[in-house]
């Protein structure tokens, strides 16, 4: 996806989020570190353009909640605001196995009981290991396991599919 295609896709995702939530008053955007946080900031900018209301983005490090990596101490994790009775839109760049999203769900629950947790992804490449489905998908890109989808942030967001080393 070129930077221009990504820009159009982010605008569409912002509109879909606003429509489903009847505006942004109760919405909290949470971007999964690294590239997911950048995608979340770009969606927030699109929402601000549409609604003329600033929407903060909160970064989330899921490493302490992963089940496929060595245990990490969660005490150093940046705190999210209280998410109780809020509509949390979790944003990631690429949805693949679902392990990162599962870890993010565990992390979010530690900050309250949200009204809903919705998932927005720029690219869904399939190959799930967990029963996780995105609510908002920028583009579905069927890939092979040996391929890697890279969301590059230099020179505007753009997406490349490359053979993994």
C-alpha angles and dihedrals in degrees: 000000000000122000089258092052090049091051091054091046093051090050090053092048090051091051092049092050091050093047095049094046096039091239133332103279095107098030126112117189115212117187121200110231126277117014095000089064091054091049089050091052090051092049089049090053090052091049091050090052091051100041101024088228123117114239117197122223122215121203119224127201108201098183094105091055100047118119095199100056135060114283115274128195110254094200093092093051115121110252123244119214118260105291096191112140091356129122105243116201108199111204128200133166100227130017110207123141096357095236095118092049091049089053091047091053090054090049095049093051090060088067098055141292110297123207087233141349114214126186124222121183132178093213131021109196099174126223096120122189092181129045094255124141126184119236092207122032124184095194136346111225114182106212140175119252091248092055123088127210111216124194105203120199101190114101093009125318114300135160130229132181113213137172109262116240 
